[in-house]
């Protein structure tokens, strides 16, 4: 009976966690170093403004032209 359950558990995608075979999880080690160069205030301001423009720009365009989108021709 346990062989049947093991076969079903390995083939079923929605099997209960208790029926799945135990696997060994390997974790990657992450090594980090300090940045090669410091990022200045000007670069930070430009980066933040570009990201906010890319995210909020299309939404602002749609909201400013909302009346034009409401009218159907």
PDB file with SEQRES, HELIX, SHEET and CRYST1 records, atoms N, CA, C and O in Angstrom:
SEQRES   1 A   73  UNK UNK UNK UNK UNK UNK UNK UNK UNK UNK UNK UNK UNK          
SEQRES   2 A   73  UNK UNK UNK UNK UNK UNK UNK UNK UNK UNK UNK UNK UNK          
SEQRES   3 A   73  UNK UNK UNK UNK UNK UNK UNK UNK UNK UNK UNK UNK UNK          
SEQRES   4 A   73  UNK UNK UNK UNK UNK UNK UNK UNK UNK UNK UNK UNK UNK          
SEQRES   5 A   73  UNK UNK UNK UNK UNK UNK UNK UNK UNK UNK UNK UNK UNK          
SEQRES   6 A   73  UNK UNK UNK UNK UNK UNK UNK UNK                              
HELIX    1 AA1 UNK A    2  UNK A   11  1                                  10    
HELIX    2 AA2 UNK A   41  UNK A   64  1                                  24    
HELIX    3 AA3 UNK A   66  UNK A   70  1                                   5    
CRYST1    1.000    1.000    1.000  90.00  90.00  90.00 P 1           1          
ATOM      1  N   UNK A   1       0.814  -1.197   0.000  1.00  0.00           N  
ATOM      2  CA  UNK A   1       0.000   0.000   0.000  1.00  0.00           C  
ATOM      3  C   UNK A   1       0.854   1.256   0.000  1.00  0.00           C  
ATOM      4  O   UNK A   1       0.507   2.238  -0.656  1.00  0.00           O  
ATOM      5  N   UNK A   2       1.965   1.241   0.724  1.00  0.00           N  
ATOM      6  CA  UNK A   2       2.806   2.432   0.772  1.00  0.00           C  
ATOM      7  C   UNK A   2       3.456   2.689  -0.595  1.00  0.00           C  
ATOM      8  O   UNK A   2       3.690   3.844  -0.951  1.00  0.00           O  
ATOM      9  N   UNK A   3       3.749   1.642  -1.360  1.00  0.00           N  
ATOM     10  CA  UNK A   3       4.301   1.818  -2.703  1.00  0.00           C  
ATOM     11  C   UNK A   3       3.309   2.517  -3.613  1.00  0.00           C  
ATOM     12  O   UNK A   3       3.701   3.352  -4.429  1.00  0.00           O  
ATOM     13  N   UNK A   4       2.024   2.189  -3.488  1.00  0.00           N  
ATOM     14  CA  UNK A   4       0.989   2.843  -4.277  1.00  0.00           C  
ATOM     15  C   UNK A   4       0.887   4.316  -3.905  1.00  0.00           C  
ATOM     16  O   UNK A   4       0.793   5.172  -4.785  1.00  0.00           O  
ATOM     17  N   UNK A   5       0.903   4.618  -2.611  1.00  0.00           N  
ATOM     18  CA  UNK A   5       0.841   6.013  -2.184  1.00  0.00           C  
ATOM     19  C   UNK A   5       2.062   6.790  -2.638  1.00  0.00           C  
ATOM     20  O   UNK A   5       1.939   7.952  -3.025  1.00  0.00           O  
ATOM     21  N   UNK A   6       3.236   6.180  -2.601  1.00  0.00           N  
ATOM     22  CA  UNK A   6       4.448   6.846  -3.029  1.00  0.00           C  
ATOM     23  C   UNK A   6       4.385   7.141  -4.524  1.00  0.00           C  
ATOM     24  O   UNK A   6       4.818   8.210  -4.954  1.00  0.00           O  
ATOM     25  N   UNK A   7       3.859   6.226  -5.316  1.00  0.00           N  
ATOM     26  CA  UNK A   7       3.727   6.427  -6.758  1.00  0.00           C  
ATOM     27  C   UNK A   7       2.745   7.547  -7.053  1.00  0.00           C  
ATOM     28  O   UNK A   7       3.002   8.395  -7.907  1.00  0.00           O  
ATOM     29  N   UNK A   8       1.635   7.552  -6.358  1.00  0.00           N  
ATOM     30  CA  UNK A   8       0.640   8.606  -6.568  1.00  0.00           C  
ATOM     31  C   UNK A   8       1.216   9.957  -6.157  1.00  0.00           C  
ATOM     32  O   UNK A   8       0.989  10.963  -6.828  1.00  0.00           O  
ATOM     33  N   UNK A   9       1.957   9.980  -5.061  1.00  0.00           N  
ATOM     34  CA  UNK A   9       2.507  11.242  -4.557  1.00  0.00           C  
ATOM     35  C   UNK A   9       3.560  11.807  -5.496  1.00  0.00           C  
ATOM     36  O   UNK A   9       3.654  13.026  -5.639  1.00  0.00           O  
ATOM     37  N   UNK A  10       4.339  10.976  -6.129  1.00  0.00           N  
ATOM     38  CA  UNK A  10       5.373  11.491  -7.025  1.00  0.00           C  
ATOM     39  C   UNK A  10       4.790  11.956  -8.351  1.00  0.00           C  
ATOM     40  O   UNK A  10       5.371  12.828  -8.997  1.00  0.00           O  
ATOM     41  N   UNK A  11       3.684  11.411  -8.765  1.00  0.00           N  
ATOM     42  CA  UNK A  11       3.094  11.781 -10.053  1.00  0.00           C  
ATOM     43  C   UNK A  11       2.055  12.871  -9.939  1.00  0.00           C  
ATOM     44  O   UNK A  11       1.817  13.594 -10.906  1.00  0.00           O  
ATOM     45  N   UNK A  12       1.435  13.008  -8.792  1.00  0.00           N  
ATOM     46  CA  UNK A  12       0.391  14.022  -8.625  1.00  0.00           C  
ATOM     47  C   UNK A  12       1.035  15.372  -8.352  1.00  0.00           C  
ATOM     48  O   UNK A  12       2.002  15.479  -7.598  1.00  0.00           O  
ATOM     49  N   UNK A  13       0.482  16.393  -8.979  1.00  0.00           N  
ATOM     50  CA  UNK A  13       1.028  17.731  -8.768  1.00  0.00           C  
ATOM     51  C   UNK A  13       0.456  18.381  -7.520  1.00  0.00           C  
ATOM     52  O   UNK A  13       1.083  19.280  -6.959  1.00  0.00           O  
ATOM     53  N   UNK A  14      -0.695  17.959  -7.078  1.00  0.00           N  
ATOM     54  CA  UNK A  14      -1.332  18.562  -5.914  1.00  0.00           C  
ATOM     55  C   UNK A  14      -1.309  17.623  -4.720  1.00  0.00           C  
ATOM     56  O   UNK A  14      -2.207  17.681  -3.880  1.00  0.00           O  
ATOM     57  N   UNK A  15      -0.332  16.782  -4.625  1.00  0.00           N  
ATOM     58  CA  UNK A  15      -0.273  15.836  -3.517  1.00  0.00           C  
ATOM     59  C   UNK A  15       0.002  16.568  -2.219  1.00  0.00           C  
ATOM     60  O   UNK A  15       0.654  17.612  -2.202  1.00  0.00           O  
ATOM     61  N   UNK A  16      -0.497  16.013  -1.149  1.00  0.00           N  
ATOM     62  CA  UNK A  16      -0.287  16.594   0.171  1.00  0.00           C  
ATOM     63  C   UNK A  16       1.198  16.548   0.514  1.00  0.00           C  
ATOM     64  O   UNK A  16       1.900  15.635   0.081  1.00  0.00           O  
ATOM     65  N   UNK A  17       1.686  17.514   1.282  1.00  0.00           N  
ATOM     66  CA  UNK A  17       3.113  17.530   1.609  1.00  0.00           C  
ATOM     67  C   UNK A  17       3.578  16.283   2.358  1.00  0.00           C  
ATOM     68  O   UNK A  17       4.744  15.903   2.250  1.00  0.00           O  
ATOM     69  N   UNK A  18       2.693  15.644   3.112  1.00  0.00           N  
ATOM     70  CA  UNK A  18       3.108  14.450   3.845  1.00  0.00           C  
ATOM     71  C   UNK A  18       3.296  13.254   2.914  1.00  0.00           C  
ATOM     72  O   UNK A  18       3.979  12.295   3.273  1.00  0.00           O  
ATOM     73  N   UNK A  19       2.698  13.299   1.719  1.00  0.00           N  
ATOM     74  CA  UNK A  19       2.826  12.187   0.782  1.00  0.00           C  
ATOM     75  C   UNK A  19       4.005  12.365  -0.175  1.00  0.00           C  
ATOM     76  O   UNK A  19       4.426  11.408  -0.825  1.00  0.00           O  
ATOM     77  N   UNK A  20       4.530  13.572  -0.262  1.00  0.00           N  
ATOM     78  CA  UNK A  20       5.644  13.819  -1.174  1.00  0.00           C  
ATOM     79  C   UNK A  20       6.923  13.207  -0.616  1.00  0.00           C  
ATOM     80  O   UNK A  20       7.113  13.147   0.599  1.00  0.00           O  
ATOM     81  N   UNK A  21       7.789  12.759  -1.502  1.00  0.00           N  
ATOM     82  CA  UNK A  21       9.057  12.224  -1.012  1.00  0.00           C  
ATOM     83  C   UNK A  21       9.930  13.354  -0.460  1.00  0.00           C  
ATOM     84  O   UNK A  21       9.882  14.483  -0.949  1.00  0.00           O  
ATOM     85  N   UNK A  22      10.715  13.040   0.550  1.00  0.00           N  
ATOM     86  CA  UNK A  22      11.581  14.034   1.165  1.00  0.00           C  
ATOM     87  C   UNK A  22      12.775  14.314   0.254  1.00  0.00           C  
ATOM     88  O   UNK A  22      13.464  13.389  -0.177  1.00  0.00           O  
ATOM     89  N   UNK A  23      13.013  15.573  -0.031  1.00  0.00           N  
ATOM     90  CA  UNK A  23      14.137  15.952  -0.875  1.00  0.00           C  
ATOM     91  C   UNK A  23      15.087  16.837  -0.083  1.00  0.00           C  
ATOM     92  O   UNK A  23      14.690  17.501   0.875  1.00  0.00           O  
ATOM     93  N   UNK A  24      16.315  16.836  -0.486  1.00  0.00           N  
ATOM     94  CA  UNK A  24      17.328  17.645   0.174  1.00  0.00           C  
ATOM     95  C   UNK A  24      17.392  18.988  -0.540  1.00  0.00           C  
ATOM     96  O   UNK A  24      17.599  19.042  -1.753  1.00  0.00           O  
ATOM     97  N   UNK A  25      17.214  20.070   0.210  1.00  0.00           N  
ATOM     98  CA  UNK A  25      17.271  21.401  -0.367  1.00  0.00           C  
ATOM     99  C   UNK A  25      18.678  21.951  -0.194  1.00  0.00           C  
ATOM    100  O   UNK A  25      19.205  21.988   0.918  1.00  0.00           O  
ATOM    101  N   UNK A  26      19.284  22.379  -1.300  1.00  0.00           N  
ATOM    102  CA  UNK A  26      20.601  22.984  -1.237  1.00  0.00           C  
ATOM    103  C   UNK A  26      20.441  24.492  -1.272  1.00  0.00           C  
ATOM    104  O   UNK A  26      19.679  25.022  -2.081  1.00  0.00           O  
ATOM    105  N   UNK A  27      21.146  25.170  -0.411  1.00  0.00           N  
ATOM    106  CA  UNK A  27      21.065  26.624  -0.370  1.00  0.00           C  
ATOM    107  C   UNK A  27      22.355  27.208  -0.916  1.00  0.00           C  
ATOM    108  O   UNK A  27      23.452  26.762  -0.582  1.00  0.00           O  
ATOM    109  N   UNK A  28      22.201  28.202  -1.751  1.00  0.00           N  
ATOM    110  CA  UNK A  28      23.372  28.852  -2.329  1.00  0.00           C  
ATOM    111  C   UNK A  28      23.934  29.859  -1.329  1.00  0.00           C  
ATOM    112  O   UNK A  28      23.184  30.542  -0.631  1.00  0.00           O  
ATOM    113  N   UNK A  29      25.220  29.939  -1.271  1.00  0.00           N  
ATOM    114  CA  UNK A  29      25.860  30.932  -0.427  1.00  0.00           C  
ATOM    115  C   UNK A  29      26.008  32.224  -1.216  1.00  0.00           C  
ATOM    116  O   UNK A  29      26.445  32.209  -2.367  1.00  0.00           O  
ATOM    117  N   UNK A  30      25.650  33.318  -0.607  1.00  0.00           N  
ATOM    118  CA  UNK A  30      25.723  34.607  -1.272  1.00  0.00           C  
ATOM    119  C   UNK A  30      26.878  35.384  -0.663  1.00  0.00           C  
ATOM    120  O   UNK A  30      26.928  35.621   0.543  1.00  0.00           O  
ATOM    121  N   UNK A  31      27.786  35.765  -1.513  1.00  0.00           N  
ATOM    122  CA  UNK A  31      28.916  36.570  -1.086  1.00  0.00           C  
ATOM    123  C   UNK A  31      28.770  37.947  -1.714  1.00  0.00           C  
ATOM    124  O   UNK A  31      28.539  38.067  -2.917  1.00  0.00           O  
ATOM    125  N   UNK A  32      28.902  38.963  -0.912  1.00  0.00           N  
ATOM    126  CA  UNK A  32      28.771  40.311  -1.451  1.00  0.00           C  
ATOM    127  C   UNK A  32      29.978  41.145  -1.060  1.00  0.00           C  
ATOM    128  O   UNK A  32      30.664  40.885  -0.071  1.00  0.00           O  
ATOM    129  N   UNK A  33      30.200  42.141  -1.870  1.00  0.00           N  
ATOM    130  CA  UNK A  33      31.298  43.063  -1.631  1.00  0.00           C  
ATOM    131  C   UNK A  33      30.748  44.478  -1.652  1.00  0.00           C  
ATOM    132  O   UNK A  33      29.650  44.704  -2.160  1.00  0.00           O  
ATOM    133  N   UNK A  34      31.475  45.415  -1.121  1.00  0.00           N  
ATOM    134  CA  UNK A  34      31.044  46.810  -1.243  1.00  0.00           C  
ATOM    135  C   UNK A  34      31.073  47.256  -2.702  1.00  0.00           C  
ATOM    136  O   UNK A  34      31.761  46.661  -3.531  1.00  0.00           O  
ATOM    137  N   UNK A  35      30.339  48.283  -2.994  1.00  0.00           N  
ATOM    138  CA  UNK A  35      30.289  48.799  -4.360  1.00  0.00           C  
ATOM    139  C   UNK A  35      31.655  49.314  -4.785  1.00  0.00           C  
ATOM    140  O   UNK A  35      32.442  49.779  -3.960  1.00  0.00           O  
ATOM    141  N   UNK A  36      31.926  49.227  -6.082  1.00  0.00           N  
ATOM    142  CA  UNK A  36      33.220  49.702  -6.584  1.00  0.00           C  
ATOM    143  C   UNK A  36      33.314  51.215  -6.512  1.00  0.00           C  
ATOM    144  O   UNK A  36      34.379  51.762  -6.228  1.00  0.00           O  
ATOM    145  N   UNK A  37      32.212  51.886  -6.765  1.00  0.00           N  
ATOM    146  CA  UNK A  37      32.201  53.346  -6.715  1.00  0.00           C  
ATOM    147  C   UNK A  37      30.969  53.829  -5.963  1.00  0.00           C  
ATOM    148  O   UNK A  37      29.934  53.163  -5.969  1.00  0.00           O  
ATOM    149  N   UNK A  38      31.077  54.969  -5.325  1.00  0.00           N  
ATOM    150  CA  UNK A  38      29.940  55.521  -4.591  1.00  0.00           C  
ATOM    151  C   UNK A  38      28.994  56.222  -5.559  1.00  0.00           C  
ATOM    152  O   UNK A  38      29.427  56.847  -6.527  1.00  0.00           O  
ATOM    153  N   UNK A  39      27.712  56.109  -5.287  1.00  0.00           N  
ATOM    154  CA  UNK A  39      26.686  56.768  -6.092  1.00  0.00           C  
ATOM    155  C   UNK A  39      26.393  58.105  -5.426  1.00  0.00           C  
ATOM    156  O   UNK A  39      26.088  58.165  -4.235  1.00  0.00           O  
ATOM    157  N   UNK A  40      26.487  59.168  -6.204  1.00  0.00           N  
ATOM    158  CA  UNK A  40      26.291  60.501  -5.673  1.00  0.00           C  
ATOM    159  C   UNK A  40      24.829  60.893  -5.571  1.00  0.00           C  
ATOM    160  O   UNK A  40      23.935  60.147  -5.969  1.00  0.00           O  
ATOM    161  N   UNK A  41      24.609  62.080  -5.030  1.00  0.00           N  
ATOM    162  CA  UNK A  41      23.245  62.584  -4.842  1.00  0.00           C  
ATOM    163  C   UNK A  41      22.575  62.892  -6.172  1.00  0.00           C  
ATOM    164  O   UNK A  41      21.372  62.679  -6.324  1.00  0.00           O  
ATOM    165  N   UNK A  42      23.344  63.392  -7.141  1.00  0.00           N  
ATOM    166  CA  UNK A  42      22.775  63.739  -8.452  1.00  0.00           C  
ATOM    167  C   UNK A  42      22.308  62.484  -9.178  1.00  0.00           C  
ATOM    168  O   UNK A  42      21.214  62.465  -9.743  1.00  0.00           O  
ATOM    169  N   UNK A  43      23.124  61.440  -9.167  1.00  0.00           N  
ATOM    170  CA  UNK A  43      22.731  60.187  -9.816  1.00  0.00           C  
ATOM    171  C   UNK A  43      21.509  59.572  -9.146  1.00  0.00           C  
ATOM    172  O   UNK A  43      20.637  59.023  -9.819  1.00  0.00           O  
ATOM    173  N   UNK A  44      21.449  59.666  -7.823  1.00  0.00           N  
ATOM    174  CA  UNK A  44      20.293  59.137  -7.091  1.00  0.00           C  
ATOM    175  C   UNK A  44      19.031  59.904  -7.452  1.00  0.00           C  
ATOM    176  O   UNK A  44      17.987  59.297  -7.692  1.00  0.00           O  
ATOM    177  N   UNK A  45      19.112  61.224  -7.495  1.00  0.00           N  
ATOM    178  CA  UNK A  45      17.948  62.046  -7.833  1.00  0.00           C  
ATOM    179  C   UNK A  45      17.476  61.771  -9.256  1.00  0.00           C  
ATOM    180  O   UNK A  45      16.274  61.674  -9.504  1.00  0.00           O  
ATOM    181  N   UNK A  46      18.409  61.647 -10.187  1.00  0.00           N  
ATOM    182  CA  UNK A  46      18.035  61.343 -11.578  1.00  0.00           C  
ATOM    183  C   UNK A  46      17.387  59.968 -11.666  1.00  0.00           C  
ATOM    184  O   UNK A  46      16.384  59.804 -12.361  1.00  0.00           O  
ATOM    185  N   UNK A  47      17.939  58.986 -10.979  1.00  0.00           N  
ATOM    186  CA  UNK A  47      17.369  57.641 -11.006  1.00  0.00           C  
ATOM    187  C   UNK A  47      15.972  57.584 -10.430  1.00  0.00           C  
ATOM    188  O   UNK A  47      15.082  56.964 -11.012  1.00  0.00           O  
ATOM    189  N   UNK A  48      15.773  58.224  -9.291  1.00  0.00           N  
ATOM    190  CA  UNK A  48      14.443  58.214  -8.664  1.00  0.00           C  
ATOM    191  C   UNK A  48      13.433  58.949  -9.530  1.00  0.00           C  
ATOM    192  O   UNK A  48      12.296  58.498  -9.676  1.00  0.00           O  
ATOM    193  N   UNK A  49      13.836  60.078 -10.107  1.00  0.00           N  
ATOM    194  CA  UNK A  49      12.896  60.828 -10.950  1.00  0.00           C  
ATOM    195  C   UNK A  49      12.538  60.057 -12.218  1.00  0.00           C  
ATOM    196  O   UNK A  49      11.392  60.109 -12.663  1.00  0.00           O  
ATOM    197  N   UNK A  50      13.487  59.350 -12.801  1.00  0.00           N  
ATOM    198  CA  UNK A  50      13.186  58.572 -14.007  1.00  0.00           C  
ATOM    199  C   UNK A  50      12.253  57.394 -13.700  1.00  0.00           C  
ATOM    200  O   UNK A  50      11.327  57.110 -14.460  1.00  0.00           O  
ATOM    201  N   UNK A  51      12.508  56.718 -12.581  1.00  0.00           N  
ATOM    202  CA  UNK A  51      11.627  55.619 -12.209  1.00  0.00           C  
ATOM    203  C   UNK A  51      10.214  56.125 -11.908  1.00  0.00           C  
ATOM    204  O   UNK A  51       9.237  55.504 -12.327  1.00  0.00           O  
ATOM    205  N   UNK A  52      10.096  57.233 -11.194  1.00  0.00           N  
ATOM    206  CA  UNK A  52       8.767  57.751 -10.882  1.00  0.00           C  
ATOM    207  C   UNK A  52       8.065  58.240 -12.145  1.00  0.00           C  
ATOM    208  O   UNK A  52       6.852  58.078 -12.279  1.00  0.00           O  
ATOM    209  N   UNK A  53       8.810  58.833 -13.069  1.00  0.00           N  
ATOM    210  CA  UNK A  53       8.212  59.257 -14.332  1.00  0.00           C  
ATOM    211  C   UNK A  53       7.733  58.053 -15.143  1.00  0.00           C  
ATOM    212  O   UNK A  53       6.665  58.099 -15.754  1.00  0.00           O  
ATOM    213  N   UNK A  54       8.518  56.982 -15.148  1.00  0.00           N  
ATOM    214  CA  UNK A  54       8.135  55.782 -15.902  1.00  0.00           C  
ATOM    215  C   UNK A  54       6.913  55.115 -15.295  1.00  0.00           C  
ATOM    216  O   UNK A  54       6.107  54.528 -16.018  1.00  0.00           O  
ATOM    217  N   UNK A  55       6.764  55.195 -13.987  1.00  0.00           N  
ATOM    218  CA  UNK A  55       5.630  54.530 -13.334  1.00  0.00           C  
ATOM    219  C   UNK A  55       4.397  55.430 -13.327  1.00  0.00           C  
ATOM    220  O   UNK A  55       3.297  54.975 -13.642  1.00  0.00           O  
ATOM    221  N   UNK A  56       4.572  56.701 -12.971  1.00  0.00           N  
ATOM    222  CA  UNK A  56       3.427  57.601 -12.819  1.00  0.00           C  
ATOM    223  C   UNK A  56       3.064  58.342 -14.108  1.00  0.00           C  
ATOM    224  O   UNK A  56       1.957  58.870 -14.216  1.00  0.00           O  
ATOM    225  N   UNK A  57       3.956  58.389 -15.070  1.00  0.00           N  
ATOM    226  CA  UNK A  57       3.689  59.114 -16.310  1.00  0.00           C  
ATOM    227  C   UNK A  57       2.477  58.618 -17.078  1.00  0.00           C  
ATOM    228  O   UNK A  57       1.606  59.424 -17.405  1.00  0.00           O  
ATOM    229  N   UNK A  58       2.378  57.324 -17.384  1.00  0.00           N  
ATOM    230  CA  UNK A  58       1.205  56.841 -18.114  1.00  0.00           C  
ATOM    231  C   UNK A  58      -0.108  57.050 -17.361  1.00  0.00           C  
ATOM    232  O   UNK A  58      -1.128  57.366 -17.974  1.00  0.00           O  
ATOM    233  N   UNK A  59      -0.092  56.878 -16.047  1.00  0.00           N  
ATOM    234  CA  UNK A  59      -1.310  57.095 -15.266  1.00  0.00           C  
ATOM    235  C   UNK A  59      -1.721  58.564 -15.310  1.00  0.00           C  
ATOM    236  O   UNK A  59      -2.908  58.871 -15.420  1.00  0.00           O  
ATOM    237  N   UNK A  60      -0.754  59.469 -15.225  1.00  0.00           N  
ATOM    238  CA  UNK A  60      -1.060  60.894 -15.321  1.00  0.00           C  
ATOM    239  C   UNK A  60      -1.592  61.273 -16.683  1.00  0.00           C  
ATOM    240  O   UNK A  60      -2.494  62.104 -16.788  1.00  0.00           O  
ATOM    241  N   UNK A  61      -1.046  60.675 -17.729  1.00  0.00           N  
ATOM    242  CA  UNK A  61      -1.523  60.955 -19.086  1.00  0.00           C  
ATOM    243  C   UNK A  61      -2.987  60.524 -19.236  1.00  0.00           C  
ATOM    244  O   UNK A  61      -3.801  61.262 -19.790  1.00  0.00           O  
ATOM    245  N   UNK A  62      -3.306  59.355 -18.752  1.00  0.00           N  
ATOM    246  CA  UNK A  62      -4.687  58.859 -18.855  1.00  0.00           C  
ATOM    247  C   UNK A  62      -5.626  59.735 -18.051  1.00  0.00           C  
ATOM    248  O   UNK A  62      -6.711  60.075 -18.522  1.00  0.00           O  
ATOM    249  N   UNK A  63      -5.221  60.110 -16.833  1.00  0.00           N  
ATOM    250  CA  UNK A  63      -6.102  60.943 -16.012  1.00  0.00           C  
ATOM    251  C   UNK A  63      -6.280  62.334 -16.607  1.00  0.00           C  
ATOM    252  O   UNK A  63      -7.364  62.906 -16.483  1.00  0.00           O  
ATOM    253  N   UNK A  64      -5.276  62.893 -17.238  1.00  0.00           N  
ATOM    254  CA  UNK A  64      -5.415  64.223 -17.815  1.00  0.00           C  
ATOM    255  C   UNK A  64      -6.258  64.211 -19.091  1.00  0.00           C  
ATOM    256  O   UNK A  64      -6.826  65.241 -19.453  1.00  0.00           O  
ATOM    257  N   UNK A  65      -6.351  63.084 -19.774  1.00  0.00           N  
ATOM    258  CA  UNK A  65      -7.152  62.966 -20.998  1.00  0.00           C  
ATOM    259  C   UNK A  65      -8.410  62.131 -20.792  1.00  0.00           C  
ATOM    260  O   UNK A  65      -8.947  61.562 -21.742  1.00  0.00           O  
ATOM    261  N   UNK A  66      -8.875  62.059 -19.557  1.00  0.00           N  
ATOM    262  CA  UNK A  66     -10.017  61.200 -19.237  1.00  0.00           C  
ATOM    263  C   UNK A  66     -11.286  61.631 -19.962  1.00  0.00           C  
ATOM    264  O   UNK A  66     -12.056  60.782 -20.413  1.00  0.00           O  
ATOM    265  N   UNK A  67     -11.513  62.917 -20.081  1.00  0.00           N  
ATOM    266  CA  UNK A  67     -12.735  63.407 -20.761  1.00  0.00           C  
ATOM    267  C   UNK A  67     -12.736  63.028 -22.238  1.00  0.00           C  
ATOM    268  O   UNK A  67     -13.793  62.755 -22.807  1.00  0.00           O  
ATOM    269  N   UNK A  68     -11.557  63.010 -22.864  1.00  0.00           N  
ATOM    270  CA  UNK A  68     -11.480  62.615 -24.267  1.00  0.00           C  
ATOM    271  C   UNK A  68     -11.780  61.133 -24.423  1.00  0.00           C  
ATOM    272  O   UNK A  68     -12.366  60.725 -25.426  1.00  0.00           O  
ATOM    273  N   UNK A  69     -11.387  60.317 -23.442  1.00  0.00           N  
ATOM    274  CA  UNK A  69     -11.638  58.882 -23.528  1.00  0.00           C  
ATOM    275  C   UNK A  69     -13.102  58.551 -23.286  1.00  0.00           C  
ATOM    276  O   UNK A  69     -13.591  57.525 -23.759  1.00  0.00           O  
ATOM    277  N   UNK A  70     -13.812  59.415 -22.550  1.00  0.00           N  
ATOM    278  CA  UNK A  70     -15.231  59.156 -22.256  1.00  0.00           C  
ATOM    279  C   UNK A  70     -16.101  59.339 -23.486  1.00  0.00           C  
ATOM    280  O   UNK A  70     -17.101  58.637 -23.643  1.00  0.00           O  
ATOM    281  N   UNK A  71     -15.741  60.271 -24.362  1.00  0.00           N  
ATOM    282  CA  UNK A  71     -16.557  60.531 -25.545  1.00  0.00           C  
ATOM    283  C   UNK A  71     -16.279  59.478 -26.600  1.00  0.00           C  
ATOM    284  O   UNK A  71     -15.126  59.178 -26.912  1.00  0.00           O  
ATOM    285  N   UNK A  72     -17.344  58.927 -27.140  1.00  0.00           N  
ATOM    286  CA  UNK A  72     -17.204  57.934 -28.204  1.00  0.00           C  
ATOM    287  C   UNK A  72     -17.592  58.564 -29.522  1.00  0.00           C  
ATOM    288  O   UNK A  72     -18.595  59.272 -29.606  1.00  0.00           O  
ATOM    289  N   UNK A  73     -16.819  58.315 -30.533  1.00  0.00           N  
ATOM    290  CA  UNK A  73     -17.121  58.885 -31.853  1.00  0.00           C  
ATOM    291  C   UNK A  73     -17.699  57.840 -32.770  1.00  0.00           C  
ATOM    292  O   UNK A  73     -18.014  58.136 -33.923  1.00  0.00           O  
TER     293      UNK A  73                                                      
END                                                                             
